[in-house]
Amino acid sequence: MTFAKRILRYILFLAVIYLFTILIIYTDIGIESFIGLYILLMLCNIIFGLYALKLKVLPVVLVSAVIPVISIISALLMADHSLFPGNDPYGIITAILTNGIVIVLCWEVTYQINTFIKSVKAK
């Protein structure tokens, strides 16, 4: 898969994550928001890993269970450092952007590790 195609898929994935995150934040679905956000991110990551990056099932499920934890913790840590103080007094936009950046970085690392393993096996 070329780099440009991967970037376009990451952008589409981030748009979906952003919309679902806003939906979780602004709707009351009857479960705690962190649990709902974790489940949402895990499901979106599984779908993204299987269909967009075309990785195997076991690594996708393992990585999809770890990425939401890392992204939510980093988003909570970065929310205190508001990047847009005039437009984002509570740090929500900063947290969502941090969440998306961490997810993309984790998937890119996973993809690079996967291609490295495939190249080693091919030799």
C-alpha positions as CSV (number, residue, x, y, z in Angstrom):
1,M,0.0,0.0,0.0
2,T,1.4,3.4,-0.9
3,F,2.0,6.1,1.5
4,A,-0.6,8.4,-0.1
5,K,-3.3,5.8,0.2
6,R,-2.5,5.1,3.8
7,I,-2.6,8.9,4.6
8,L,-6.0,9.2,3.0
9,R,-7.3,6.2,4.9
10,Y,-5.9,7.7,8.1
11,I,-7.7,11.0,7.4
12,L,-11.0,9.2,6.8
13,F,-10.5,7.2,9.9
14,L,-9.8,10.3,12.0
15,A,-13.0,12.0,10.6
16,V,-15.0,9.0,11.7
17,I,-13.4,8.9,15.1
18,Y,-13.9,12.6,15.5
19,L,-17.6,12.3,14.7
20,F,-18.2,9.3,16.9
21,T,-16.3,11.0,19.8
22,I,-18.5,14.1,19.5
23,L,-21.5,11.9,19.4
24,I,-20.4,10.1,22.6
25,I,-19.7,13.3,24.3
26,Y,-22.9,15.1,23.5
27,T,-25.4,12.3,23.8
28,D,-26.5,10.5,26.9
29,I,-26.5,6.8,26.1
30,G,-26.7,5.5,29.6
31,I,-23.2,4.2,30.1
32,E,-20.1,5.9,31.5
33,S,-18.4,8.0,28.9
34,F,-14.9,6.5,29.3
35,I,-16.2,3.0,28.9
36,G,-18.3,4.0,25.9
37,L,-15.4,5.8,24.3
38,Y,-13.1,2.8,24.9
39,I,-15.6,0.4,23.3
40,L,-16.2,2.8,20.4
41,L,-12.5,3.3,19.8
42,M,-11.8,-0.4,20.0
43,L,-14.5,-1.2,17.5
44,C,-13.4,1.5,15.1
45,N,-9.8,0.4,15.4
46,I,-10.7,-3.3,14.7
47,I,-12.7,-2.2,11.6
48,F,-9.9,0.1,10.5
49,G,-7.1,-2.5,11.0
50,L,-9.0,-5.3,9.2
51,Y,-10.4,-3.4,6.3
52,A,-8.2,-0.4,5.7
53,L,-4.8,-1.7,6.6
54,K,-5.6,-5.4,5.8
55,L,-3.7,-6.8,8.7
56,K,-4.3,-10.3,10.3
57,V,-7.0,-10.7,12.9
58,L,-4.9,-11.5,16.1
59,P,-2.5,-8.4,15.8
60,V,-5.5,-6.2,15.0
61,V,-7.4,-7.3,18.0
62,L,-4.4,-7.0,20.4
63,V,-3.4,-3.6,19.1
64,S,-7.1,-2.4,19.0
65,A,-7.4,-3.3,22.7
66,V,-4.2,-1.3,23.6
67,I,-4.5,1.8,21.4
68,P,-7.7,3.2,23.1
69,V,-6.0,3.0,26.5
70,I,-3.0,4.9,25.3
71,S,-5.0,7.4,23.4
72,I,-7.5,8.2,26.2
73,I,-4.7,8.5,28.8
74,S,-2.7,10.8,26.5
75,A,-5.8,12.8,25.7
76,L,-6.5,13.3,29.4
77,L,-3.0,14.4,30.1
78,M,-2.9,16.8,27.1
79,A,-6.3,18.3,27.9
80,D,-4.8,20.4,30.7
81,H,-2.4,22.0,28.2
82,S,-5.0,23.8,26.0
83,L,-3.5,24.3,22.6
84,F,-6.4,26.7,21.6
85,P,-7.0,28.8,24.8
86,G,-9.3,31.3,23.0
87,N,-11.5,28.7,21.3
88,D,-11.1,25.8,23.7
89,P,-11.3,26.8,27.3
90,Y,-12.0,23.3,28.6
91,G,-9.4,21.5,26.4
92,I,-11.9,19.3,24.5
93,I,-10.5,20.1,21.0
94,T,-7.0,19.5,22.3
95,A,-8.0,16.1,23.8
96,I,-9.7,15.0,20.6
97,L,-6.7,16.1,18.4
98,T,-4.3,14.3,20.8
99,N,-6.5,11.2,20.7
100,G,-6.4,11.2,16.9
101,I,-2.7,11.8,16.6
102,V,-1.8,9.0,19.0
103,I,-4.1,6.6,17.2
104,V,-2.5,7.3,13.9
105,L,1.0,7.0,15.3
106,C,0.2,3.7,16.9
107,W,-1.3,2.3,13.7
108,E,1.6,3.5,11.6
109,V,4.1,1.8,14.0
110,T,2.0,-1.3,13.8
111,Y,1.9,-1.2,10.0
112,Q,5.7,-0.6,9.8
113,I,6.4,-3.5,12.2
114,N,4.1,-5.7,10.1
115,T,5.8,-4.8,6.8
116,F,9.2,-5.4,8.5
117,I,8.1,-8.9,9.7
118,K,6.8,-9.7,6.2
119,S,10.1,-8.6,4.6
120,V,12.1,-10.7,7.0
121,K,9.9,-13.8,6.4
122,A,10.3,-13.3,2.6
123,K,14.1,-13.6,2.8
